[in-house]
């Protein structure tokens, strides 16, 4: 606030682990500045995180990174007028995005305040926030070195820290404080890679006995029973699916759990198939048509795209896979519940975010994957939805849940994934972990991956 009053710019990073109420801090800044008619821009690295902020947008949506200053005069003017820019979940974003915004804002300031051009971000006050223990920028097939290089604190940042876990303290009794403190400390050691023997960031750790599923006969059923007890009885309770989820490392594991739970729901299934083709920008050569006929395209399972075959029932929980209408809470990661299955549209009610309880209609969209490893560009026309009784670790980031079941038929494989999964839960009693080896036997240890070099400068 002192930097804002001086008008001389400044770059800050508020570092706080999950539950330290960073979002509460952002809202306090918003209230203080907007009450004085100041312009504050709220952005976040993910759609779910952006919904937590008043007027929030994803960083890419707000800044059209990199901004073309010749074509975005309104955006340029808005950026000039902004007193403060808040960027939540910053560690998830590749450093090139920060560099692009820095160069652009220096260019924008040059026209009105030439003396600010040499300052970071053109002399604006920038407030980054996040937790470097959580998932870092996703780089397809990226090595540890590549991921660490893509994520760093801006060199001009002043680092501030939030240190008390308020999420675990909410509504707790005095007698429970000791247990809450111990659980919080265990999670922090997990995030810092301090559990187990001295290591370079990847080590097998023993999970506390009370957090484990021990059923050797039918362990998956035990996990499902813990997370979704009496599911058919509470099917239309608005908070039932909102407060619980099973997390898993890969889409294949998630799909298998979703299929099992869907079969347990009452009612008839309705199947929706996608229409897949090569993009019009692709040359329709005989070779391409021979290599990628429709049945080959149908079998492709690509990150960020719905599957060719979407099987649904009334009452099933869904996750939206595209940013459709941010103002009405429909963004990538929003969770919904099916209320009607039409031929050309699906009606669903929103169960997370800012518009809980609102009904919306979802239609098919034409989608193209961003994965550059595919030899040709394909187009898939399908509902941008997937079942979400279970979800992957990356999709869970930003969610806060009362019951979390972590299913690990294989170890998690990247920095911060185990930490993110454990921190989704609000209390120790709401967490259960099922670990299986290659022979599907229940285990008590799993791999924790922490790139410790990312945490060294904090």
C-alpha positions as CSV (number, residue, x, y, z in Angstrom):
1,X,0.0,0.0,0.0
2,X,3.0,2.3,0.7
3,X,4.3,1.6,-2.8
4,X,0.9,2.4,-4.3
5,X,0.7,5.7,-2.4
6,X,4.2,6.7,-3.6
7,X,3.3,5.9,-7.2
8,X,6.8,4.7,-7.9
9,X,5.9,1.1,-8.8
10,X,7.0,-2.2,-7.1
11,X,6.9,-5.9,-7.5
12,X,5.8,-8.1,-4.6
13,X,5.3,-11.9,-4.1
14,X,3.1,-13.1,-1.3
15,X,4.2,-16.6,-0.5
16,X,1.8,-18.7,1.5
17,X,0.8,-22.3,1.5
18,X,-2.8,-23.6,1.0
19,X,-5.1,-22.3,3.7
20,X,-3.2,-19.2,4.8
21,X,-6.0,-17.1,3.2
22,X,-4.2,-15.4,0.4
23,X,-7.6,-14.9,-1.3
24,X,-8.8,-13.0,1.8
25,X,-5.8,-10.7,1.5
26,X,-6.5,-10.0,-2.2
27,X,-10.1,-9.2,-1.4
28,X,-9.0,-6.8,1.3
29,X,-6.8,-4.9,-1.1
30,X,-9.6,-4.8,-3.6
31,X,-12.0,-3.3,-1.1
32,X,-9.5,-0.7,0.2
33,X,-8.6,0.5,-3.3
34,X,-11.9,0.3,-5.2
35,X,-13.6,2.2,-2.3
36,X,-11.3,5.1,-3.5
37,X,-12.4,4.6,-7.1
38,X,-9.0,3.1,-8.0
39,X,-8.7,0.4,-10.8
40,X,-7.5,-3.0,-9.7
41,X,-7.0,-5.8,-12.2
42,X,-7.5,-9.3,-10.8
43,X,-6.0,-12.2,-12.7
44,X,-5.0,-15.8,-11.9
45,X,-3.2,-18.6,-13.7
46,X,-6.2,-20.9,-13.7
47,X,-9.9,-20.4,-14.3
48,X,-10.9,-21.9,-10.9
49,X,-8.6,-19.5,-9.0
50,X,-9.9,-16.5,-11.0
51,X,-13.5,-17.2,-10.0
52,X,-12.5,-16.6,-6.3
53,X,-11.8,-12.9,-7.1
54,X,-14.3,-10.2,-7.8
55,X,-14.1,-9.4,-11.5
56,X,-11.3,-12.0,-11.8
57,X,-10.1,-13.3,-15.2
58,X,-7.4,-15.7,-16.3
59,X,-4.1,-13.9,-17.0
60,X,-4.1,-14.9,-20.7
61,X,-7.7,-13.7,-21.1
62,X,-7.1,-10.4,-19.4
63,X,-3.8,-9.5,-21.0
64,X,-4.1,-11.4,-24.3
65,X,-0.4,-12.3,-23.6
66,X,1.5,-10.9,-25.4
67,X,-0.6,-7.8,-25.8
68,X,-0.6,-6.2,-29.3
69,X,-0.6,-2.5,-28.2
70,X,-1.6,-1.4,-31.7
71,X,-4.8,-3.5,-31.7
72,X,-5.8,-3.4,-28.0
73,X,-6.1,0.4,-27.3
74,X,-8.9,-0.2,-24.7
75,X,-6.8,-2.8,-22.9
76,X,-3.8,-0.5,-23.0
77,X,-5.8,2.3,-21.5
78,X,-7.2,0.0,-18.8
79,X,-3.6,-1.1,-18.0
80,X,-2.4,2.5,-17.8
81,X,-5.2,3.4,-15.3
82,X,-4.7,0.3,-13.1
83,X,-3.3,1.1,-9.6
84,X,-2.6,-2.5,-8.7
85,X,-2.4,-5.8,-10.6
86,X,-3.0,-9.0,-8.6
87,X,-1.8,-12.2,-10.2
88,X,-2.8,-15.3,-8.1
89,X,-1.3,-18.8,-8.5
90,X,1.6,-17.2,-10.3
91,X,4.0,-20.3,-9.9
92,X,1.8,-22.2,-12.3
93,X,2.6,-19.8,-15.1
94,X,5.7,-20.1,-17.4
95,X,8.2,-17.3,-16.9
96,X,7.8,-16.2,-20.6
97,X,4.3,-14.9,-19.7
98,X,5.7,-12.6,-17.1
99,X,8.5,-11.4,-19.4
100,X,6.0,-10.7,-22.2
101,X,3.8,-8.7,-19.8
102,X,6.8,-6.8,-18.5
103,X,7.9,-5.8,-22.0
104,X,4.4,-4.8,-23.0
105,X,3.8,-2.6,-19.9
106,X,7.1,-0.9,-20.4
107,X,6.0,-0.1,-24.0
108,X,2.6,1.2,-22.8
109,X,4.2,3.4,-20.1
110,X,6.6,4.9,-22.7
111,X,3.9,7.0,-24.3
112,X,2.6,8.7,-21.1
113,X,5.4,8.3,-18.6
114,X,8.8,7.9,-20.3
115,X,10.7,7.9,-17.0
116,X,8.9,4.7,-16.0
117,X,10.0,2.7,-19.1
118,X,13.1,1.5,-17.3
119,X,11.2,0.1,-14.3
120,X,9.8,-3.4,-14.0
121,X,6.3,-3.6,-15.5
122,X,6.5,0.0,-16.5
123,X,6.4,1.3,-12.9
124,X,3.1,-0.5,-12.0
125,X,2.6,-2.1,-8.6
126,X,2.3,-5.9,-9.2
127,X,1.3,-8.4,-6.6
128,X,2.0,-12.0,-7.4
129,X,0.8,-14.8,-5.1
130,X,1.1,-18.5,-4.8
131,X,2.9,-21.5,-3.3
132,X,6.0,-22.9,-5.0
133,X,5.3,-26.2,-3.2
134,X,2.4,-26.7,-5.6
135,X,2.4,-27.8,-9.2
136,X,4.8,-25.8,-11.5
137,X,4.3,-24.9,-15.2
138,X,3.3,-27.9,-17.2
139,X,5.8,-28.6,-20.0
140,X,4.9,-31.7,-22.1
141,X,7.7,-34.2,-21.8
142,X,9.7,-31.6,-19.8
143,X,12.7,-32.7,-17.8
144,X,13.3,-31.5,-14.2
145,X,15.7,-28.9,-15.4
146,X,13.2,-27.5,-18.0
147,X,10.4,-27.3,-15.4
148,X,12.6,-25.6,-12.8
149,X,14.0,-23.1,-15.5
150,X,10.4,-22.2,-16.5
151,X,9.4,-21.3,-12.9
152,X,11.2,-18.6,-10.9
153,X,10.4,-15.6,-8.8
154,X,10.7,-12.4,-10.7
155,X,14.1,-11.0,-9.9
156,X,12.8,-7.6,-8.7
157,X,10.3,-9.2,-6.3
158,X,10.1,-8.3,-2.6
159,X,9.0,-11.5,-0.9
160,X,6.3,-11.4,1.8
161,X,5.0,-14.5,3.7
162,X,1.8,-15.8,5.2
163,X,2.6,-18.5,7.8
164,X,-0.5,-19.6,9.6
165,X,-2.9,-22.2,8.2
166,X,-6.4,-20.6,8.7
167,X,-8.2,-23.3,6.7
168,X,-7.5,-26.0,9.2
169,X,-8.4,-23.8,12.2
170,X,-11.9,-22.8,10.9
171,X,-14.6,-24.1,13.3
172,X,-12.2,-26.2,15.3
173,X,-12.4,-26.8,19.1
174,X,-9.5,-25.8,21.3
175,X,-8.8,-29.5,22.1
176,X,-8.3,-30.2,18.4
177,X,-5.7,-27.5,17.9
178,X,-2.7,-29.8,18.7
179,X,-3.9,-32.4,16.1
180,X,-4.5,-29.7,13.5
181,X,-1.0,-28.2,14.1
182,X,0.6,-31.6,13.7
183,X,-1.3,-32.4,10.5
184,X,-0.3,-28.9,9.1
185,X,3.3,-29.5,10.0
186,X,3.3,-32.9,8.3
187,X,1.8,-31.5,5.1
188,X,4.5,-28.7,5.1
189,X,7.3,-31.2,5.5
190,X,5.7,-33.2,2.7
191,X,5.7,-30.1,0.5
192,X,9.3,-29.2,1.4
193,X,10.6,-32.8,0.8
194,X,11.7,-33.2,4.4
195,X,9.9,-36.5,5.1
196,X,12.0,-39.7,5.1
197,X,15.8,-39.7,4.7
198,X,17.9,-37.0,3.3
199,X,17.1,-36.8,-0.5
200,X,17.5,-34.9,-3.7
201,X,13.8,-34.4,-4.1
202,X,12.4,-37.9,-4.9
203,X,12.0,-40.4,-2.1
204,X,9.5,-43.1,-1.0
205,X,7.8,-42.0,2.2
206,X,5.6,-43.8,4.8
207,X,2.0,-42.5,5.0
208,X,0.5,-42.3,8.5
209,X,-1.6,-45.4,9.3
210,X,-4.8,-43.5,10.1
211,X,-4.8,-42.0,6.6
212,X,-4.6,-45.3,4.7
213,X,-7.1,-47.7,3.3
214,X,-6.2,-51.2,4.6
215,X,-8.8,-53.3,2.9
216,X,-6.9,-56.0,1.0
217,X,-10.0,-57.7,-0.5
218,X,-11.8,-54.8,-2.2
219,X,-9.8,-51.6,-1.5
220,X,-11.3,-49.5,-4.3
221,X,-14.8,-50.1,-2.9
222,X,-13.7,-49.1,0.5
223,X,-12.3,-45.8,-0.9
224,X,-15.5,-45.1,-2.8
225,X,-17.6,-45.9,0.3
226,X,-15.6,-43.4,2.3
227,X,-15.9,-40.6,-0.3
228,X,-19.4,-41.2,-1.5
229,X,-21.4,-42.9,1.3
230,X,-25.2,-43.2,0.5
231,X,-24.7,-41.5,-2.8
232,X,-28.1,-42.3,-4.2
233,X,-29.8,-41.0,-1.1
234,X,-28.0,-37.6,-1.3
235,X,-27.8,-37.5,-5.1
236,X,-29.6,-34.1,-5.5
237,X,-28.1,-32.5,-2.4
238,X,-26.3,-29.4,-3.8
239,X,-23.3,-29.7,-1.4
240,X,-22.8,-33.5,-1.8
241,X,-20.6,-33.6,-4.9
242,X,-19.4,-30.1,-4.2
243,X,-17.5,-31.2,-1.1
244,X,-15.9,-34.5,-2.2
245,X,-13.8,-36.1,-4.9
246,X,-11.4,-38.9,-5.6
247,X,-8.0,-37.8,-7.0
248,X,-5.7,-39.9,-9.1
249,X,-2.4,-39.5,-11.1
250,X,-3.5,-40.2,-14.7
251,X,-6.6,-39.8,-16.9
252,X,-6.8,-43.6,-17.4
253,X,-7.1,-44.2,-13.7
254,X,-9.7,-41.4,-13.4
255,X,-11.7,-42.8,-16.3
256,X,-11.9,-46.2,-14.7
257,X,-13.2,-44.8,-11.3
258,X,-15.7,-42.6,-13.1
259,X,-17.0,-45.5,-15.1
260,X,-17.5,-47.6,-11.9
261,X,-19.3,-44.9,-10.1
262,X,-21.5,-44.0,-13.0
263,X,-22.7,-47.6,-13.2
264,X,-23.8,-47.4,-9.6
265,X,-26.1,-44.5,-10.3
266,X,-29.8,-45.2,-11.0
267,X,-31.4,-44.5,-14.4
268,X,-30.5,-45.1,-18.0
269,X,-27.2,-44.1,-19.6
270,X,-27.2,-41.7,-22.6
271,X,-24.2,-41.9,-24.9
272,X,-22.9,-39.0,-26.9
273,X,-20.3,-39.5,-29.7
274,X,-18.0,-36.8,-31.1
275,X,-17.5,-35.9,-34.7
276,X,-13.8,-36.0,-35.5
277,X,-12.0,-34.7,-38.6
278,X,-8.8,-33.1,-39.8
279,X,-8.8,-29.3,-39.4
280,X,-9.6,-27.4,-42.6
281,X,-6.1,-25.8,-42.3
282,X,-4.6,-29.3,-42.9
283,X,-3.9,-30.4,-46.4
284,X,-6.4,-33.1,-47.3
285,X,-3.8,-35.3,-49.0
286,X,-4.4,-39.0,-49.6
287,X,-1.6,-39.8,-47.2
288,X,-3.2,-37.8,-44.4
289,X,-6.6,-39.3,-45.1
290,X,-5.1,-42.8,-45.0
291,X,-3.1,-42.2,-41.9
292,X,-5.9,-40.5,-39.9
293,X,-9.3,-42.0,-40.9
294,X,-12.2,-41.2,-38.6
295,X,-11.8,-44.3,-36.5
296,X,-8.2,-43.5,-35.7
297,X,-9.2,-39.9,-34.7
298,X,-12.0,-41.3,-32.5
299,X,-9.5,-43.4,-30.5
300,X,-7.2,-40.5,-29.7
301,X,-7.3,-39.5,-26.1
302,X,-5.8,-36.0,-25.8
303,X,-5.2,-33.7,-22.8
304,X,-7.8,-31.0,-22.6
305,X,-10.2,-32.6,-25.0
306,X,-13.3,-34.6,-24.1
307,X,-13.3,-38.3,-25.1
308,X,-15.0,-39.4,-28.3
309,X,-17.5,-41.4,-26.3
310,X,-19.2,-39.5,-23.5
311,X,-21.5,-41.6,-21.3
312,X,-23.8,-39.8,-18.8
313,X,-26.7,-40.3,-16.4
314,X,-29.0,-37.9,-14.6
315,X,-27.4,-36.6,-11.4
316,X,-23.8,-37.4,-12.5
317,X,-21.2,-34.8,-11.6
318,X,-19.3,-33.2,-14.5
319,X,-16.3,-30.9,-15.1
320,X,-16.3,-28.2,-17.7
321,X,-13.2,-28.4,-20.0
322,X,-13.4,-25.0,-21.6
323,X,-13.8,-21.4,-20.6
324,X,-17.3,-20.6,-21.9
325,X,-18.8,-17.8,-19.9
326,X,-16.5,-16.5,-17.1
327,X,-19.0,-13.9,-15.9
328,X,-21.5,-16.6,-15.1
329,X,-18.9,-18.9,-13.5
330,X,-18.4,-21.3,-16.5
331,X,-14.7,-21.8,-16.9
332,X,-12.3,-24.7,-17.3
333,X,-12.5,-26.6,-14.1
334,X,-16.0,-25.6,-13.0
335,X,-18.0,-28.5,-11.7
336,X,-21.6,-29.2,-12.6
337,X,-24.4,-31.8,-12.1
338,X,-26.5,-33.1,-14.9
339,X,-30.2,-32.2,-14.6
340,X,-31.4,-33.0,-18.1
341,X,-29.9,-35.0,-21.1
342,X,-31.2,-33.6,-24.4
343,X,-30.3,-34.5,-27.9
344,X,-28.3,-31.3,-28.8
345,X,-27.8,-29.7,-25.4
346,X,-27.2,-30.9,-21.8
347,X,-28.8,-29.0,-18.9
348,X,-26.7,-28.8,-15.7
349,X,-26.6,-26.9,-12.5
350,X,-23.4,-25.3,-11.2
351,X,-22.1,-26.8,-8.0
352,X,-18.8,-24.8,-7.5
353,X,-17.5,-21.3,-7.9
354,X,-19.5,-18.0,-7.8
355,X,-22.9,-19.1,-9.3
356,X,-23.7,-22.2,-7.2
357,X,-27.2,-23.5,-8.0
358,X,-27.6,-21.7,-11.3
359,X,-28.8,-23.8,-14.3
360,X,-27.0,-23.6,-17.6
361,X,-27.2,-25.3,-21.1
362,X,-24.1,-26.8,-22.6
363,X,-23.9,-27.4,-26.3
364,X,-21.3,-29.2,-28.5
365,X,-18.2,-27.2,-29.4
366,X,-15.5,-27.6,-32.0
367,X,-12.2,-28.1,-30.2
368,X,-8.6,-28.4,-31.3
369,X,-5.9,-29.8,-29.0
370,X,-2.9,-27.6,-28.2
371,X,-0.6,-30.6,-28.1
372,X,2.2,-29.8,-30.6
373,X,3.4,-33.5,-30.7
374,X,0.4,-34.5,-32.9
375,X,1.5,-34.7,-36.5
376,X,-1.7,-33.0,-37.8
377,X,-4.3,-30.7,-36.4
378,X,-7.5,-32.4,-35.6
379,X,-11.0,-31.0,-34.8
380,X,-13.3,-32.7,-32.4
381,X,-17.0,-31.6,-32.0
382,X,-18.2,-32.8,-28.7
383,X,-19.7,-31.5,-25.4
384,X,-16.8,-29.9,-23.5
385,X,-17.5,-32.1,-20.4
386,X,-16.1,-35.0,-18.5
387,X,-17.3,-37.0,-15.6
388,X,-15.8,-35.9,-12.3
389,X,-16.5,-38.4,-9.5
390,X,-12.7,-38.5,-9.8
391,X,-10.2,-36.0,-11.2
392,X,-6.5,-35.7,-11.8
393,X,-4.2,-33.8,-9.5
394,X,-3.7,-30.9,-11.9
395,X,-7.5,-30.5,-12.2
396,X,-7.9,-30.4,-8.5
397,X,-5.6,-27.5,-7.8
398,X,-7.6,-24.6,-6.5
399,X,-10.5,-26.8,-5.1
400,X,-11.2,-27.0,-1.4
401,X,-13.0,-30.2,-0.3
402,X,-14.2,-31.8,2.9
403,X,-13.6,-35.4,1.8
404,X,-10.7,-36.5,-0.5
405,X,-9.8,-40.0,-1.5
406,X,-6.3,-40.3,-3.1
407,X,-6.0,-43.4,-5.3
408,X,-2.4,-44.2,-6.3
409,X,-2.1,-47.4,-8.4
410,X,1.1,-45.8,-9.6
411,X,3.2,-43.1,-7.9
412,X,2.8,-39.4,-8.6
413,X,5.5,-38.2,-10.9
414,X,6.1,-34.5,-10.7
415,X,6.9,-31.7,-8.3
416,X,4.2,-30.9,-5.7
417,X,1.5,-33.3,-6.8
418,X,1.3,-35.3,-3.6
419,X,1.3,-32.0,-1.6
420,X,-1.5,-30.6,-3.8
421,X,-3.6,-33.7,-3.4
422,X,-3.3,-33.7,0.4
423,X,-3.9,-30.0,0.8
424,X,-7.3,-30.2,-1.0
425,X,-8.8,-31.5,2.3
426,X,-10.0,-29.2,5.1
427,X,-9.3,-31.7,7.9
428,X,-7.3,-34.9,8.6
429,X,-10.5,-36.9,9.1
430,X,-11.6,-36.1,5.6
431,X,-8.5,-37.7,3.9
432,X,-8.0,-41.4,2.9
433,X,-5.2,-42.7,0.7
434,X,-5.1,-46.0,-1.2
435,X,-1.7,-47.0,-2.5
436,X,-1.3,-50.2,-4.6
437,X,1.8,-51.8,-6.2
438,X,2.0,-53.4,-9.7
439,X,0.4,-56.6,-8.4
440,X,-2.5,-54.5,-7.0
441,X,-1.6,-55.2,-3.4
442,X,-2.3,-52.5,-0.8
443,X,0.9,-50.6,0.3
444,X,1.9,-48.1,2.9
445,X,4.6,-46.1,1.1
446,X,4.5,-43.9,-2.0
447,X,6.9,-41.6,-3.9
448,X,7.0,-37.9,-3.0
449,X,8.6,-35.6,-5.7
450,X,9.9,-32.2,-4.7
451,X,12.2,-30.0,-6.8
452,X,14.1,-28.5,-3.9
453,X,16.0,-26.0,-6.0
454,X,12.7,-24.1,-6.7
455,X,12.3,-23.5,-2.9
456,X,15.9,-22.3,-2.2
457,X,15.4,-18.6,-2.7
458,X,12.2,-18.2,-0.8
